């Protein structure tokens, strides 16, 4: 688990901020009165924002399964950003050539993402009962070892 200042120093977080800024600058070129392009702009900004928001959330939580869930959301957002230039072109955006900057930055982000995911601690997890984000060797049907811990809430809270 990292503090906010440590999270903001992560290379992947910094690259996500850079992507957001470029997407925002491209979005600022979209005329305010164009509803179709405005809708695409909103989607692009949301996807770009997820690249940092989900990193911060995953780093704050720490659990492997929660980090993997955030990683899946980040991957989806980045992949959607990669192809938004097609939507911009389809709705007549005049400056689609600038979008190559976003695509280049996402490729750099992807390489940082691989390193980030490989840094997850597979021993720091809670069993994902949906079975999607468990570390290797852990099943949704495994017994949770914490279930064997002796805990009686009446013993713990009656002392107060």
C-alpha positions as CSV (number, residue, x, y, z in Angstrom):
1,X,0.0,0.0,0.0
2,X,1.4,3.3,-1.1
3,X,0.8,6.9,0.0
4,X,-0.6,9.4,-2.5
5,X,2.8,11.1,-3.1
6,X,4.4,7.8,-3.8
7,X,1.6,6.8,-6.2
8,X,2.0,10.1,-8.1
9,X,5.7,9.3,-8.6
10,X,5.0,6.0,-10.3
11,X,6.1,6.1,-13.9
12,X,2.8,4.6,-15.0
13,X,0.8,7.2,-13.1
14,X,2.8,10.0,-14.6
15,X,2.3,8.6,-18.1
16,X,-1.4,8.3,-17.5
17,X,-1.5,12.0,-16.5
18,X,0.4,12.9,-19.7
19,X,-2.1,10.9,-21.8
20,X,-5.0,12.7,-20.1
21,X,-3.5,16.1,-20.8
22,X,-3.0,15.3,-24.5
23,X,-6.5,13.9,-24.8
24,X,-7.9,17.0,-23.1
25,X,-6.0,19.3,-25.4
26,X,-7.3,17.4,-28.5
27,X,-10.8,17.5,-26.9
28,X,-10.5,21.3,-26.6
29,X,-10.3,21.5,-30.4
30,X,-13.8,20.0,-30.6
31,X,-16.4,22.7,-31.2
32,X,-18.8,23.1,-28.2
33,X,-21.8,23.0,-30.5
34,X,-21.0,19.6,-32.1
35,X,-23.0,17.1,-30.0
36,X,-21.7,14.0,-31.7
37,X,-18.0,14.9,-31.3
38,X,-18.8,16.2,-27.8
39,X,-20.1,12.8,-26.9
40,X,-16.9,11.2,-28.2
41,X,-14.9,13.7,-26.3
42,X,-16.6,12.8,-23.1
43,X,-15.8,9.1,-23.6
44,X,-12.2,9.9,-24.4
45,X,-11.8,12.0,-21.3
46,X,-13.4,9.3,-19.1
47,X,-11.1,6.6,-20.5
48,X,-8.1,8.8,-20.1
49,X,-9.0,9.6,-16.5
50,X,-9.3,5.9,-15.7
51,X,-5.6,5.4,-16.5
52,X,-4.6,7.3,-13.3
53,X,-7.7,6.9,-11.1
54,X,-7.5,3.1,-11.2
55,X,-3.8,3.1,-10.6
56,X,-4.3,5.2,-7.5
57,X,-7.1,3.0,-6.3
58,X,-5.2,-0.2,-6.9
59,X,-2.1,1.0,-5.1
60,X,-4.1,2.2,-2.1
61,X,-5.8,-1.2,-1.7
62,X,-2.9,-3.5,-2.3
63,X,-4.7,-6.8,-2.6
64,X,-3.8,-8.8,-5.7
65,X,-7.4,-9.4,-6.8
66,X,-8.4,-5.8,-6.5
67,X,-5.3,-4.7,-8.4
68,X,-6.1,-7.2,-11.2
69,X,-9.6,-5.9,-11.4
70,X,-8.3,-2.3,-11.7
71,X,-5.8,-3.6,-14.3
72,X,-8.6,-5.1,-16.4
73,X,-10.5,-1.8,-16.3
74,X,-7.3,0.1,-17.3
75,X,-6.6,-2.2,-20.2
76,X,-10.2,-1.8,-21.5
77,X,-9.9,2.0,-21.2
78,X,-6.5,2.2,-22.9
79,X,-7.7,-0.1,-25.8
80,X,-10.8,2.0,-26.3
81,X,-8.6,5.2,-26.4
82,X,-6.4,3.5,-29.1
83,X,-9.3,3.4,-31.5
84,X,-11.2,6.6,-30.7
85,X,-9.5,8.3,-33.7
86,X,-11.9,6.3,-35.9
87,X,-14.9,7.8,-34.1
88,X,-13.4,11.3,-34.4
89,X,-12.9,10.7,-38.2
90,X,-16.4,9.3,-38.6
91,X,-17.9,12.4,-37.1
92,X,-15.7,14.8,-39.2
93,X,-13.2,15.9,-36.7
94,X,-10.7,18.1,-38.5
95,X,-7.6,17.4,-36.5
96,X,-7.4,13.6,-36.3
97,X,-3.7,13.6,-37.2
98,X,-3.0,14.8,-33.7
99,X,-4.5,11.6,-32.3
100,X,-1.4,9.7,-33.2
101,X,0.2,11.4,-30.2
102,X,-2.3,9.6,-28.0
103,X,-1.7,6.3,-29.6
104,X,2.1,6.7,-29.2
105,X,1.7,7.6,-25.5
106,X,-0.6,4.6,-24.9
107,X,2.0,2.3,-26.4
108,X,4.5,3.7,-23.8
109,X,1.9,3.3,-21.1
110,X,1.3,-0.4,-22.2
111,X,5.0,-1.2,-21.5
112,X,4.8,0.4,-18.1
113,X,1.5,-1.4,-17.4
114,X,3.2,-4.8,-18.0
115,X,5.9,-4.0,-15.4
116,X,3.2,-2.7,-13.0
117,X,1.1,-5.8,-13.2
118,X,4.2,-8.0,-12.8
119,X,4.9,-6.2,-9.5
120,X,1.6,-7.4,-7.9
121,X,2.2,-9.6,-4.9
122,X,0.2,-12.8,-5.5
123,X,0.4,-13.7,-1.8
124,X,-1.5,-10.6,-0.8
125,X,-5.1,-11.5,-1.8
126,X,-8.6,-12.2,-0.8
127,X,-10.3,-15.0,-2.7
128,X,-12.3,-13.7,-5.6
129,X,-15.5,-15.7,-5.4
130,X,-16.3,-14.8,-9.0
131,X,-13.1,-16.5,-10.1
132,X,-11.8,-13.8,-12.4
133,X,-8.9,-12.2,-10.4
134,X,-7.4,-14.8,-8.2
135,X,-3.6,-15.3,-8.2
136,X,-2.3,-18.4,-10.0
137,X,-3.2,-21.6,-8.2
138,X,-6.2,-20.1,-6.3
139,X,-9.7,-21.1,-7.1
140,X,-13.0,-19.4,-6.4
141,X,-14.0,-22.6,-4.6
142,X,-10.9,-22.7,-2.3
143,X,-11.5,-22.6,1.4
144,X,-10.5,-19.3,2.9
145,X,-7.8,-19.8,5.5
146,X,-9.1,-16.9,7.5
147,X,-12.3,-18.9,8.2
148,X,-10.3,-21.0,10.7
149,X,-9.3,-18.0,12.8
150,X,-11.0,-18.1,16.2
151,X,-13.1,-14.9,16.5
152,X,-16.1,-14.4,18.7
153,X,-17.4,-10.9,18.4
154,X,-19.1,-11.2,21.8
155,X,-15.7,-11.8,23.4
156,X,-14.1,-8.9,21.6
157,X,-16.7,-6.2,22.0
158,X,-18.1,-7.0,25.5
159,X,-14.9,-5.6,27.0
160,X,-16.0,-2.1,26.2
